[in-house]
Amino acid sequence: MQISRFLIRLIALTILSCSASKNNKDESYPMSKSEKMIHKADYGKEWPFTVDKGVLKCSSNQVLFIVNGKLYAINGTAQNLARSKGYSALEEIWAYDSEEMTTRISIGRIIQDGLSLCN
């Protein structure tokens, strides 16, 4: 009887650990010094995206946001090169500030945080 309870607990723990590693796939993304995983919870109401997390990156003063393998141009430098570099349109994931869907949430803090990765 006790052995079967032990086995059930062992199986449950194994299943939980496997599903946890799948859910954290983005967390294991190999990052350089110019990259940082950012989350909605860290920004609160200032979070300007419709996704909950992604990788913030700075490359040659281009601030980029990576989600599901797509690169989004965040600052002006990156947006100027977006077409030639094949970056996805930021508007795909850029959230609106109001219910009227007329004003977007500011990306200023994201740009600042991204530029700090360039140093």
C-alpha positions as CSV (number, residue, x, y, z in Angstrom):
1,M,0.0,0.0,0.0
2,Q,2.7,2.5,0.9
3,I,4.8,1.5,-2.1
4,S,1.9,2.4,-4.4
5,R,1.5,5.8,-2.8
6,F,5.2,6.4,-3.2
7,L,5.0,5.4,-6.9
8,I,2.0,7.7,-7.5
9,R,3.9,10.6,-5.9
10,L,7.0,9.9,-7.8
11,I,5.1,9.8,-11.1
12,A,3.2,13.0,-10.3
13,L,6.5,14.8,-9.5
14,T,8.1,13.6,-12.7
15,I,5.1,14.8,-14.7
16,L,5.2,18.2,-13.0
17,S,8.9,18.7,-13.5
18,C,8.6,17.8,-17.2
19,S,5.7,20.2,-17.8
20,A,7.5,23.0,-15.9
21,S,10.5,22.7,-18.1
22,K,8.3,22.9,-21.2
23,N,6.6,26.0,-19.9
24,N,9.9,27.7,-19.2
25,K,11.4,27.1,-22.6
26,D,11.9,30.8,-23.2
27,E,13.7,31.1,-19.9
28,S,16.4,28.8,-21.1
29,Y,17.0,30.9,-24.2
30,P,20.8,31.3,-24.4
31,M,21.3,35.1,-23.8
32,S,24.3,37.3,-24.3
33,K,25.2,40.4,-22.3
34,S,23.2,42.4,-24.8
35,E,20.0,40.4,-24.1
36,K,17.6,40.2,-21.2
37,M,14.3,38.3,-20.6
38,I,11.6,40.8,-19.6
39,H,8.1,40.0,-18.2
40,K,4.8,41.8,-18.0
41,A,4.8,41.5,-14.2
42,D,8.0,43.6,-14.0
43,Y,6.4,46.6,-15.8
44,G,2.8,46.5,-14.5
45,K,0.6,49.0,-16.3
46,E,3.6,50.3,-18.3
47,W,3.9,47.0,-20.2
48,P,3.3,48.0,-23.8
49,F,2.9,44.5,-25.4
50,T,0.0,42.1,-25.9
51,V,2.4,39.2,-25.0
52,D,3.5,38.4,-21.5
53,K,7.2,38.1,-22.0
54,G,10.0,38.2,-24.5
55,V,13.7,38.9,-24.9
56,L,14.9,42.5,-25.1
57,K,18.0,42.9,-27.2
58,C,20.3,45.7,-28.3
59,S,22.5,45.3,-31.4
60,S,24.3,48.3,-32.9
61,N,22.0,50.7,-31.0
62,Q,18.9,48.8,-32.4
63,V,16.5,47.9,-29.6
64,L,14.7,44.7,-30.5
65,F,12.1,42.5,-28.8
66,I,12.1,38.8,-29.6
67,V,8.9,36.8,-29.2
68,N,8.5,33.2,-30.6
69,G,11.4,33.7,-32.9
70,K,10.1,37.0,-34.3
71,L,12.2,40.2,-34.0
72,Y,10.3,43.4,-33.5
73,A,12.0,46.8,-34.0
74,I,11.4,49.0,-30.9
75,N,13.4,52.2,-31.3
76,G,13.8,54.5,-34.2
77,T,17.2,53.1,-35.2
78,A,15.7,49.6,-35.5
79,Q,12.5,50.8,-37.2
80,N,14.5,52.5,-39.9
81,L,16.2,49.2,-40.7
82,A,13.1,47.0,-40.1
83,R,12.2,46.5,-43.8
84,S,15.7,45.7,-44.9
85,K,16.4,43.4,-41.9
86,G,13.0,41.7,-42.1
87,Y,11.8,42.6,-38.7
88,S,8.1,42.0,-37.9
89,A,5.8,45.0,-37.5
90,L,5.7,46.2,-33.9
91,E,2.0,46.9,-34.2
92,E,1.3,43.2,-34.2
93,I,2.1,43.1,-30.4
94,W,2.0,46.8,-29.4
95,A,-0.9,47.2,-26.9
96,Y,-3.4,50.1,-26.8
97,D,-3.6,52.3,-23.7
98,S,-7.3,52.8,-23.8
99,E,-10.5,51.0,-24.8
100,E,-11.0,53.4,-27.7
101,M,-8.0,51.8,-29.4
102,T,-6.5,55.1,-30.4
103,T,-3.4,55.5,-28.2
104,R,-0.7,53.0,-27.8
105,I,1.1,52.4,-24.4
106,S,4.4,54.2,-24.4
107,I,7.5,52.1,-25.3
108,G,9.8,54.7,-23.7
109,R,10.8,52.6,-20.7
110,I,11.4,49.5,-23.0
111,I,13.7,51.6,-25.2
112,Q,15.6,52.9,-22.2
113,D,16.0,49.4,-20.8
114,G,17.1,48.1,-24.2
115,L,19.6,50.8,-24.8
116,S,21.2,50.0,-21.4
117,L,22.0,46.6,-22.9
118,C,24.2,48.2,-25.6
119,N,26.8,49.3,-23.1
